[in-house]
Amino acid sequence: MTPEDEKLLALARAARGRIGAAQGAAVRDETGRSYASATVSLPSLQISALDLAVAQAVAAGARGAEAAVVVAGESPQLAALADLAGGGIPVWHCDARGAVVAELTT
């Protein structure tokens, strides 16, 4: 993980901790902007932290992504990130303390 990726980890941990969510995630787009989110689990809406971070990036005009971090929970689904950025994007799945559990790619 580069120092820029460690910033994503800090953002993802903060997003998760702010609301006590199952997962937190952060995505860095092709221009270096970051988007952080947490899992949403309502009776009428369920969205993963990573999918929400990707949606925020797309809504802000991102056309690609450089990296993503997902904190806690099960291994993330990468389809939305791959739709945005294609293959080869690194994704770090970390535990709640920030230790890397798995290094994935889209």
DSSP file (Angstrom, degrees, kcal/mol; ACC not computed):
  #  RESIDUE AA STRUCTURE BP1 BP2  ACC     N-H-->O    O-->H-N    N-H-->O    O-->H-N    TCO  KAPPA ALPHA  PHI   PSI    X-CA   Y-CA   Z-CA
    1    1 A M              0   0    0      0, 0.0     0, 0.0     0, 0.0     0, 0.0   0.000 360.0 360.0 360.0 130.5    0.0    0.0    0.0
    2    2 A T     >  -     0   0    0      1,-0.1     4,-2.3     4,-0.0     5,-0.2  -0.364 360.0-100.4 -81.2 168.0    1.3    3.4   -1.0
    3    3 A P  H  > S+     0   0    0      0, 0.0     4,-1.4     0, 0.0     5,-0.1   0.874 126.9  53.8 -56.4 -36.4    0.9    6.5    1.3
    4    4 A E  H  > S+     0   0    0      1,-0.2     4,-1.3     2,-0.2     5,-0.1   0.881 108.3  49.2 -64.9 -37.3   -2.0    7.5   -1.0
    5    5 A D  H  > S+     0   0    0      1,-0.2     4,-2.0     2,-0.2    -1,-0.2   0.859 105.4  57.3 -69.6 -35.2   -3.6    4.1   -0.5
    6    6 A E  H  X S+     0   0    0     -4,-2.3     4,-2.1     1,-0.2    -1,-0.2   0.828 101.8  56.4 -64.3 -30.9   -3.2    4.5    3.3
    7    7 A K  H  X S+     0   0    0     -4,-1.4     4,-2.4     2,-0.2    -1,-0.2   0.902 105.0  51.8 -64.4 -40.4   -5.2    7.7    3.1
    8    8 A L  H  X S+     0   0    0     -4,-1.3     4,-2.7     1,-0.2    -2,-0.2   0.909 107.6  52.9 -60.4 -41.3   -8.0    5.6    1.5
    9    9 A L  H  X S+     0   0    0     -4,-2.0     4,-2.6     1,-0.2     5,-0.2   0.926 108.9  48.7 -60.1 -45.3   -7.7    3.2    4.4
   10   10 A A  H  X S+     0   0    0     -4,-2.1     4,-2.1     1,-0.2    -1,-0.2   0.904 112.6  48.5 -62.1 -41.5   -8.1    6.1    6.9
   11   11 A L  H  X S+     0   0    0     -4,-2.4     4,-2.4     2,-0.2    -2,-0.2   0.913 112.4  48.2 -64.4 -42.9  -11.1    7.4    5.0
   12   12 A A  H  X S+     0   0    0     -4,-2.7     4,-2.2     2,-0.2    -2,-0.2   0.911 112.0  48.7 -65.8 -42.7  -12.8    4.0    4.9
   13   13 A R  H  X S+     0   0    0     -4,-2.6     4,-2.6    -5,-0.2    -1,-0.2   0.905 112.6  48.9 -63.4 -40.6  -12.2    3.3    8.5
   14   14 A A  H  X S+     0   0    0     -4,-2.1     4,-2.3    -5,-0.2    -2,-0.2   0.909 109.9  50.8 -66.4 -42.2  -13.6    6.7    9.5
   15   15 A A  H  X S+     0   0    0     -4,-2.4     4,-0.8     2,-0.2     6,-0.3   0.918 114.2  44.7 -62.0 -42.8  -16.7    6.3    7.3
   16   16 A R  H >X>S+     0   0    0     -4,-2.2     5,-1.8     1,-0.2     4,-1.2   0.937 115.1  47.5 -65.0 -47.2  -17.4    2.9    8.9
   17   17 A G  H 3<5S+     0   0    0     -4,-2.6    -2,-0.2     1,-0.2    -1,-0.2   0.816  98.9  68.6 -66.8 -31.2  -16.8    4.1   12.4
   18   18 A R  H 3<5S+     0   0    0     -4,-2.3    -1,-0.2     1,-0.2    -2,-0.2   0.862 121.2  14.9 -57.9 -38.1  -18.9    7.2   12.1
   19   19 A I  H <<5S-     0   0    0     -4,-0.8    -1,-0.2    -3,-0.6    -2,-0.2   0.342 103.7-113.4-120.6   5.8  -22.1    5.2   11.9
   20   20 A G  T  <5 +     0   0    0     -4,-1.2    -3,-0.2     1,-0.1    -4,-0.1   0.870  56.1 173.9  66.5  36.4  -21.0    1.8   13.1
   21   21 A A      < -     0   0    0     -5,-1.8    -1,-0.1    -6,-0.3     3,-0.1  -0.235  45.6-114.9 -76.1 164.0  -21.6    0.2    9.7
   22   22 A A  S    S+     0   0    0      1,-0.2     2,-0.3    17,-0.1    -1,-0.1   0.880  96.9   9.0 -64.0 -39.5  -20.7   -3.3    8.6
   23   23 A Q        -     0   0    0     -7,-0.1    16,-2.1    -8,-0.1     2,-0.3  -0.963  59.8-157.4-140.0 156.2  -18.2   -2.0    6.1
   24   24 A G  E     -AB  38  71A   0     47,-1.6    47,-3.2    -2,-0.3     2,-0.3  -0.937  17.6-177.4-124.9 154.5  -16.5    1.2    5.1
   25   25 A A  E     -AB  37  70A   0     12,-2.5    12,-2.6    -2,-0.3     2,-0.3  -0.987  12.7-166.1-148.9 156.8  -14.9    1.9    1.7
   26   26 A A  E     -AB  36  69A   0     43,-2.2    43,-2.3    -2,-0.3     2,-0.4  -0.991   5.3-164.7-145.3 142.4  -13.0    4.6   -0.1
   27   27 A V  E     -AB  35  68A   0      8,-2.4     8,-2.3    -2,-0.3     2,-0.5  -0.973   9.4-150.7-126.4 138.5  -12.2    5.0   -3.9
   28   28 A R  E     -AB  34  67A   0     39,-2.5    38,-3.2    -2,-0.4    39,-1.1  -0.955  21.5-145.6-108.1 125.3   -9.7    7.2   -5.5
   29   29 A D  E >   - B   0  65A   0      4,-3.0     3,-1.6    -2,-0.5    36,-0.3  -0.159  33.5 -87.8 -83.7-177.9  -10.7    8.3   -9.0
   30   30 A E  T 3  S+     0   0    0     34,-1.1    35,-0.1     1,-0.3    -1,-0.1   0.628 127.4  50.3 -67.8 -14.1   -8.4    9.0  -12.0
   31   31 A T  T 3  S-     0   0    0     33,-0.2    -1,-0.3     2,-0.1    34,-0.1   0.450 121.5-102.6-101.0  -2.1   -7.9   12.6  -11.0
   32   32 A G  S <  S+     0   0    0     -3,-1.6     2,-0.1     1,-0.3    -2,-0.1   0.386  74.6 139.8  96.8  -2.5   -6.9   11.7   -7.4
   33   33 A R        -     0   0    0     -5,-0.1    -4,-3.0     1,-0.0     2,-0.3  -0.476  41.5-141.9 -73.0 147.8  -10.2   12.7   -5.8
   34   34 A S  E     -A   28   0A   0     -6,-0.2     2,-0.4    -2,-0.1    -6,-0.2  -0.865  14.0-166.9-116.1 147.5  -11.4   10.4   -3.0
   35   35 A Y  E     -A   27   0A   0     -8,-2.3    -8,-2.4    -2,-0.3     2,-0.4  -0.997   8.7-169.7-133.2 125.7  -14.9    9.2   -2.1
   36   36 A A  E     +A   26   0A   0     -2,-0.4     2,-0.3   -10,-0.2   -10,-0.2  -0.897  12.8 158.3-119.6 147.6  -15.7    7.4    1.2
   37   37 A S  E     -A   25   0A   0    -12,-2.6   -12,-2.5    -2,-0.4     2,-0.3  -0.951  26.1-134.9-155.8 172.7  -18.8    5.7    2.3
   38   38 A A  E     -A   24   0A   0     -2,-0.3   -14,-0.2   -14,-0.2   -22,-0.1  -0.911  42.6 -80.0-131.3 159.6  -20.3    3.1    4.6
   39   39 A T        -     0   0    0    -16,-2.1     2,-0.5    -2,-0.3     9,-0.2  -0.326  40.0-147.9 -57.5 137.0  -22.7    0.2    4.1
   40   40 A V  E     +E   47   0B   0      7,-2.5     7,-2.2   -19,-0.1     2,-0.4  -0.956  19.8 175.0-109.3 126.1  -26.4    1.3    4.0
   41   41 A S  E     +E   46   0B   0     -2,-0.5     5,-0.2     5,-0.2    -2,-0.0  -0.776  15.6 147.2-136.4  90.0  -28.8   -1.2    5.4
   42   42 A L  E >   -E   45   0B   0      3,-3.4     3,-0.8    -2,-0.4    -2,-0.0  -0.792  60.7-104.9-115.0 160.7  -32.4    0.1    5.5
   43   43 A P  T 3  S+     0   0    0      0, 0.0     3,-0.1     0, 0.0    -1,-0.1   0.862 122.7  29.8 -54.5 -35.5  -35.6   -2.0    5.0
   44   44 A S  T 3  S+     0   0    0      1,-0.2     2,-0.3    -3,-0.0    -3,-0.0   0.396 124.1  45.6-106.5   3.5  -36.0   -0.6    1.5
   45   45 A L  E <   +E   42   0B   0     -3,-0.8    -3,-3.4     2,-0.0     2,-0.4  -0.921  51.3 172.0-151.8 120.8  -32.4    0.0    0.5
   46   46 A Q  E     +E   41   0B   0     -2,-0.3     2,-0.3    -5,-0.2    -5,-0.2  -0.995  13.6 160.4-126.7 125.9  -29.3   -2.1    0.9
   47   47 A I  E     -E   40   0B   0     -7,-2.2    -7,-2.5    -2,-0.4    -2,-0.0  -0.991  35.3-119.9-145.6 136.7  -26.0   -1.0   -0.7
   48   48 A S     >  -     0   0    0     -2,-0.3     4,-2.3    -9,-0.2     5,-0.2  -0.316  26.1-116.0 -72.5 158.2  -22.5   -2.0    0.0
   49   49 A A  H  > S+     0   0    0      1,-0.2     4,-2.2     2,-0.2   -24,-0.2   0.901 115.9  48.6 -59.8 -42.6  -19.9    0.6    1.0
   50   50 A L  H  > S+     0   0    0      2,-0.2     4,-2.4     1,-0.2    -1,-0.2   0.925 110.4  50.0 -67.3 -43.8  -17.8    0.0   -2.1
   51   51 A D  H  > S+     0   0    0      1,-0.2     4,-2.4     2,-0.2    -1,-0.2   0.897 112.1  49.1 -61.0 -38.8  -20.8    0.3   -4.4
   52   52 A L  H  X S+     0   0    0     -4,-2.3     4,-2.5     2,-0.2    -1,-0.2   0.899 109.6  50.7 -68.2 -39.8  -21.8    3.5   -2.7
   53   53 A A  H  X S+     0   0    0     -4,-2.2     4,-2.0     2,-0.2    -2,-0.2   0.905 111.7  48.5 -63.2 -40.0  -18.3    5.0   -3.0
   54   54 A V  H  X S+     0   0    0     -4,-2.4     4,-2.6     2,-0.2    -2,-0.2   0.917 110.4  51.5 -64.3 -42.8  -18.3    4.1   -6.7
   55   55 A A  H  X S+     0   0    0     -4,-2.4     4,-2.6     1,-0.2    -2,-0.2   0.897 108.9  50.7 -61.5 -40.8  -21.8    5.7   -7.1
   56   56 A Q  H  X S+     0   0    0     -4,-2.5     4,-1.3     2,-0.2    -1,-0.2   0.908 110.5  49.7 -62.7 -41.7  -20.5    8.9   -5.5
   57   57 A A  H  <>S+     0   0    0     -4,-2.0     5,-2.7     2,-0.2     3,-0.3   0.934 112.4  46.6 -62.6 -46.6  -17.5    8.9   -7.8
   58   58 A V  H ><5S+     0   0    0     -4,-2.6     3,-1.7     1,-0.2    -2,-0.2   0.919 110.2  53.2 -62.2 -43.8  -19.7    8.5  -10.9
   59   59 A A  H 3<5S+     0   0    0     -4,-2.6    -1,-0.2     1,-0.3    -2,-0.2   0.770 107.5  52.9 -63.5 -25.3  -22.1   11.2   -9.6
   60   60 A A  T 3<5S-     0   0    0     -4,-1.3    -1,-0.3    -3,-0.3    -2,-0.2   0.440 127.6 -98.2 -89.8  -0.3  -19.2   13.6   -9.3
   61   61 A G  T < 5 +     0   0    0     -3,-1.7    -3,-0.2    -4,-0.3    -2,-0.1   0.541  63.9 161.8 100.3   7.4  -18.1   12.9  -12.9
   62   62 A A      < -     0   0    0     -5,-2.7    -1,-0.2    -6,-0.2     3,-0.1  -0.322  21.2-172.4 -61.9 142.7  -15.3   10.3  -12.4
   63   63 A R        -     0   0    0      1,-0.2     2,-0.3    22,-0.0    -1,-0.1   0.334  68.0  -0.6-115.0   1.4  -14.5    8.4  -15.5
   64   64 A G        -     0   0    0     -7,-0.1   -34,-1.1    21,-0.0     2,-0.3  -0.967  64.0-125.6-171.5 178.7  -12.1    5.9  -13.9
   65   65 A A  E     -B   29   0A   0    -36,-0.3   -36,-0.3    -2,-0.3     3,-0.1  -0.984   5.4-163.7-142.6 152.0  -10.5    4.8  -10.6
   66   66 A E  E    S-     0   0A   0    -38,-3.2     2,-0.3     1,-0.4   -37,-0.2   0.746  72.0 -19.7-102.6 -33.9   -7.0    4.2   -9.4
   67   67 A A  E     -B   28   0A   0    -39,-1.1   -39,-2.5    22,-0.2    -1,-0.4  -0.984  51.6-154.4-168.1 164.2   -7.6    2.2   -6.3
   68   68 A A  E     -Bc  27  91A   0     22,-1.6    24,-2.3    -2,-0.3     2,-0.4  -0.990   2.8-157.3-149.2 153.6  -10.0    1.2   -3.5
   69   69 A V  E     -Bc  26  92A   0    -43,-2.3   -43,-2.2    -2,-0.3     2,-0.4  -0.998   5.3-166.8-131.2 136.3  -10.0    0.1    0.1
   70   70 A V  E     -Bc  25  93A   0     22,-2.8    24,-3.1    -2,-0.4     2,-0.5  -0.993  10.7-152.7-123.1 130.4  -12.8   -1.8    1.9
   71   71 A V  E     -Bc  24  94A   0    -47,-3.2   -47,-1.6    -2,-0.4    24,-0.2  -0.906  51.1 -20.6-110.8 127.5  -12.7   -2.2    5.7
   72   72 A A  S    S+     0   0    0     22,-3.3    22,-0.1    -2,-0.5   -48,-0.1   0.105  91.6  64.3  73.8 177.3  -14.3   -5.1    7.6
   73   73 A G  S    S-     0   0    0    -50,-0.1    -1,-0.2   -51,-0.1     2,-0.1  -0.125  92.4 -28.6  70.4-166.5  -17.0   -7.5    6.5
   74   74 A E  S    S-     0   0    0      1,-0.2     0, 0.0   -51,-0.0     0, 0.0  -0.292  84.9 -68.2 -80.9 167.1  -16.8  -10.1    3.8
   75   75 A S        -     0   0    0      1,-0.1    -1,-0.2    -2,-0.1    -2,-0.0  -0.315  64.4-112.7 -56.4 132.3  -14.8   -9.9    0.6
   76   76 A P        -     0   0    0      0, 0.0     2,-0.4     0, 0.0    -1,-0.1  -0.306  15.4-119.3 -74.8 151.5  -16.3   -7.1   -1.5
   77   77 A Q        -     0   0    0      1,-0.1     4,-0.2    -2,-0.0     3,-0.2  -0.747  24.1-165.3 -81.6 133.8  -18.0   -7.5   -4.8
   78   78 A L     >  +     0   0    0     -2,-0.4     4,-2.5     1,-0.1     5,-0.2   0.321  55.2 105.4-107.7   7.2  -16.0   -5.6   -7.5
   79   79 A A  H  > S+     0   0    0      1,-0.2     4,-2.3     2,-0.2     5,-0.2   0.902  82.0  46.8 -59.7 -46.5  -18.5   -5.4  -10.4
   80   80 A A  H  > S+     0   0    0      2,-0.2     4,-1.8     1,-0.2    -1,-0.2   0.909 113.5  48.9 -65.1 -41.0  -19.4   -1.8  -10.0
   81   81 A L  H  > S+     0   0    0      1,-0.2     4,-2.9    -4,-0.2     5,-0.3   0.909 111.7  49.7 -63.7 -41.2  -15.8   -0.7   -9.6
   82   82 A A  H  X S+     0   0    0     -4,-2.5     4,-2.6     1,-0.2    -2,-0.2   0.872 107.1  55.3 -65.1 -36.5  -14.9   -2.8  -12.7
   83   83 A D  H  < S+     0   0    0     -4,-2.3    -1,-0.2    -5,-0.2    -2,-0.2   0.893 115.4  39.4 -61.4 -39.1  -17.7   -1.1  -14.6
   84   84 A L  H  < S+     0   0    0     -4,-1.8    -2,-0.2    -5,-0.2    -1,-0.2   0.920 135.1  14.9 -74.2 -45.2  -16.3    2.3  -13.8
   85   85 A A  H  < S-     0   0    0     -4,-2.9    -3,-0.2     1,-0.3    -2,-0.2   0.498  91.9-134.5-118.2  -6.3  -12.6    1.6  -14.2
   86   86 A G     <  -     0   0    0     -4,-2.6     3,-0.5    -5,-0.3    -1,-0.3  -0.403  50.7 -25.5  81.5-163.3  -12.1   -1.7  -16.0
   87   87 A G  S    S+     0   0    0      1,-0.2     0, 0.0    -2,-0.1     0, 0.0  -0.385 110.6  41.7 -86.9 163.4   -9.6   -4.4  -15.0
   88   88 A G        +     0   0    0      1,-0.3    -1,-0.2    -2,-0.1    -2,-0.0   0.545  67.6 142.7  84.1   8.9   -6.5   -4.2  -13.0
   89   89 A I        -     0   0    0     -3,-0.5    17,-1.6   -22,-0.0    -1,-0.3  -0.721  50.3-125.7 -84.5 125.3   -7.6   -1.8  -10.3
   90   90 A P  E     - D   0 105A   0      0, 0.0   -22,-1.6     0, 0.0     2,-0.4  -0.478  27.2-174.5 -73.4 138.8   -6.1   -2.7   -6.9
   91   91 A V  E     -cD  68 104A   0     13,-2.7    13,-3.4   -24,-0.2     2,-0.6  -0.989   9.9-155.9-133.3 122.8   -8.5   -3.2   -4.0
   92   92 A W  E     -cD  69 103A   0    -24,-2.3   -22,-2.8    -2,-0.4     2,-0.6  -0.885   2.2-158.4-101.0 125.0   -7.3   -3.8   -0.5
   93   93 A H  E     -cD  70 102A   0      9,-2.8     8,-3.3    -2,-0.6     9,-2.0  -0.915  22.7-178.6-100.0 119.6   -9.7   -5.6    1.8
   94   94 A C  E     -cD  71 100A   0    -24,-3.1   -22,-3.3    -2,-0.6     6,-0.2  -0.797  25.8-115.3-119.1 157.1   -8.7   -4.8    5.4
   95   95 A D    >   -     0   0    0      4,-2.7     3,-1.7    -2,-0.3    -1,-0.1  -0.266  48.4 -87.4 -79.8 178.8   -9.9   -5.8    8.8
   96   96 A A  T 3  S+     0   0    0      1,-0.3    -1,-0.1     2,-0.1   -25,-0.0   0.763 129.4  53.4 -62.0 -26.1  -11.4   -3.3   11.2
   97   97 A R  T 3  S-     0   0    0      2,-0.1    -1,-0.3     1,-0.0   -84,-0.0   0.605 122.2-104.6 -83.6 -11.6   -8.0   -2.4   12.6
   98   98 A G  S <  S+     0   0    0     -3,-1.7     2,-0.3     1,-0.3    -2,-0.1   0.447  71.4 143.1 103.3   1.8   -6.7   -1.7    9.1
   99   99 A A        -     0   0    0      1,-0.1    -4,-2.7    -5,-0.0    -1,-0.3  -0.584  58.6-109.2 -75.2 136.0   -4.6   -4.9    8.6
  100  100 A V  E     +D   94   0A   0     -2,-0.3    -6,-0.3    -6,-0.2     3,-0.1  -0.498  37.1 176.1 -69.6 125.5   -4.7   -6.1    5.0
  101  101 A V  E     -     0   0A   0     -8,-3.3     2,-0.3     1,-0.4    -7,-0.2   0.795  69.0  -1.5 -93.8 -40.5   -6.8   -9.3    4.7
  102  102 A A  E     -D   93   0A   0     -9,-2.0    -9,-2.8     2,-0.0     2,-0.6  -0.995  55.3-141.0-153.3 145.3   -6.6   -9.7    0.9
  103  103 A E  E     +D   92   0A   0     -2,-0.3     2,-0.2   -11,-0.2   -11,-0.2  -0.957  35.4 175.7-107.9 117.0   -5.2   -7.8   -2.1
  104  104 A L  E     -D   91   0A   0    -13,-3.4   -13,-2.7    -2,-0.6     2,-0.3  -0.675  17.9-153.9-115.3 166.7   -7.7   -8.0   -4.9
  105  105 A T  E      D   90   0A   0    -15,-0.2   -27,-0.1    -2,-0.2   -18,-0.1  -0.989 360.0 360.0-138.6 152.0   -7.9   -6.6   -8.4
  106  106 A T              0   0    0    -17,-1.6   -20,-0.0    -2,-0.3   -28,-0.0   0.493 360.0 360.0 -72.6 360.0  -10.9   -5.8  -10.6
